[in-house]
Amino acid sequence: MFYRNQKIIQPDFAVRKFSKKNNLVFTSGVYDILHIGHIKFLRAAKNIVKNDGHLLVAIHEDEFVKQVKGPDRPYTKTNERLEILSELICVDYAVSWSGWESIVSFTKRLKPKYFAITDKNWDHSRKGNWKAQTWDEVAEEINTEIVQIPLYKNYSSSKIINKENGFI
């Protein structure tokens, strides 16, 4: 029997497991209040390699989410978001991380074959006050292919939260 806790791994284990044999798709995000847009994105990310490779999803830890999304976020704690993602058939492994610099460092050590990213995340990493490299700079440095997956614009955790709170 395969238990979900085998899909929740530590960053160092991920690097040891994947950095040599590498048909790996890597993506990251908050995944707070999982919705159909997340599911479609993760399914499309897994389909990059189908059954010939793995999808590793990194989620932002709670403190980082508070900095980026505000003091009332995340609604779902890190360990719960990891467990939820680990139950998805399209997610092979899940890991958490604490900030932009740590995810860039982790990604450089991991050296995935593909980054799966939405247009929104692509724009976020190219604009603003980033202290670390952008995704395209990291990809070029480690010879990783960026695969942009269309953003499912009608779906958003923030929209769900705003609607629930009567802001929409």
Summary of the structure (lengths in Angstrom):
residues: 168
radius of gyration: 15.3
end to end distance: 44.2
largest distance: 49.3
contacts: 488
relative contact order: 0.20
helix: 46%
strand: 17%
